[in-house]
Amino acid sequence: MKKNKFKYSIGFFLVLVMALFSCQDDDATFGDIKIPTNIALTAEVVCEGCTDADGDGSGLVNIEATSSGALAYKFDFGDGFTKTNQTGKVTHRFTSVGVNTYTVVVNAVGTGGVQSSTSMNVTVRSDFEDQEAKDLLSGGSGNSKTWYWAADKPSNIALGTNVKDGAGFGTHTFPTFFNSDPFHPDKLCMYDAELVFTQDAEGNLTFQQVVGQAYVPGTVAGALGVDGDTCHGSDVAPSLGIESSVALIPSSSVATEDARDPEYRGTSILLSDDGFMSWYCINSLFEIITVTSSTLKVRVVDGVDPGLAWYCTFQTQNPNESPDGGFETLVWSDEFDVDGAPNAANWTYDLGAGGWGNQELQTYTNNAENVSIDNGTLKITAIADGNGGYTSARIKTEGLQEYTYGKIECRAKLPAAQGTWPAIWMLGANFPEVGWPNCGEIDIMEQTGQDKSKTSGALHFPGNSGGDAIFSETEVPNSTTEFHNYAVEWTAESIKMSVDGEFFFSFDNNSDIPYNADMFMILNVAMGGTLGGTIDPNFTQDTMEIDWIRVYQ
């Protein structure tokens, strides 16, 4: 195919960015500082198989800067994008639709950081446009739209190969190496990110991360010299929080060429100034897989290992907030304001020993030394009996306070002793008839006896019980010294768990699992057993304190 080249050139206009003294030599040096001279700029508009001086509609222009004494070149393309390199050669895509003229400025950088510059006008045609994507990202002309990680959905971040397979299976078009769980435990620090696309009245699109840090995957951490698979600030990701210009450009990856289910949109998001969408893998080009008014799925090639591709899913619903305003009506609570035994209108007891199906070592009682309300809090206390055994308490609302759906929230401070196993949980009200796990179990909060810096949530139901339960945990370093709010938000569509309003667990509810009927609440402290583990040989007693428990619908 014939390729015509249309070139522009211009002589240099020298700009000195530092004061030079009268003793400056003729070779434009001062001490160890050498000012670049003879700077020139040329541009070649790409025109594949055409004769049009404005190009073939791709918007591509090959630009080259030369000078004497330059160590690097800083390009400003006049469209909101910049680039710095050492070669002085760059191919840039201009994306404003139609024939447009841009003023390209280059600064040649010499020793000591001194610069000289020149500029030129480049006229080029761009035919590619995806106004629908622009409007979906931003909410339309003159609007802004905020996007969040789809943290409550599986595969909100995923990893696959970027190497085209020879068998034609398209494994480079979808994630095959890793798919995250909802609120994936080592990704929790990134799930508060808020990403804003804005479109002005002229149709210019910008992007900015206004909340949250940069998540640095392990694949690029070594190149950055930092810990990987965690979040960092602008000291590691300098472009964090800056406003980037956005260019929507045609996708040309092997994934776009081969994807079938779904077919990729064919549009990529290019961010200026090393911008990134929360996931800092040293690449500013995010290929759109699909975009709707509420969901955005993109693919980005790893900037250190180009054989890998990351898949990111965003949504307009904040995963850390309840949809439709949440649960606003308080339908029941126990504030534990009256000293003495728990209110008999709300609570009854499980009594006895026998291991409770988990090799637990305590005997449950209704004695005041094991369970009482004192000074505004319920205290459940596990006690060593002096004969190698332990007593504790397990109270429940079975037959008294039972609910279908809602937000169940409990404010508690947990025991610190090794071997204690505190729990705030629920069982289906049909437990006496169908047994466990057929009745369903929701563990709002559990803590092992060996690690007091974390708590967990879990669901047990047929096919996913015991060691196969749906499970997630979160860091709560001061769980034994401070009160925290442990909650489940339970609807016909989902079950989500949080600590102090920060979600760490999400699971899709459906009619085939036992979470669509009444359940009752249980509070207890076990000793030893499968989660309590080895008990401190010097244990005497320890307490879980409950400030209140509330049900909202």
Secondary structure by P-SEA (a helix, b strand, c coil): cbbbbbbbbbbbbbbbcccccccccccccccccccccbbbbbbbcccccccccccccccbbbbbbbbccccbbbbbccccbbbbbccccbbbbbccccbbbbbbbbbbbcccccccbbbbbbbbccccccaaaaaaacccccbbbbbccccccccccbbbbcccccccccccccccccccccccccccccccbbbbbbbcccbbbbbbbcbbbbbbcccccccccccccccccccccccccbbbbbbbccccccccccccccccccbbbbbcccccccccccccbbbbcccccccccccccccccccbbbbbbbcccccccccccccccccccccccccccccccccccccccccccccccbbbccccccbbbcccbbbbbbbcccccccccccccccccccccccbbbbbbbbbccccbbbbbcccccccccccccccbbbccccccccccccccccccccccccccccbbbbbbcccccbbbbbbbbccccbbbbbccccccbbbbbcccccccccccccccccccccccccccccccbbbbbbccccccc
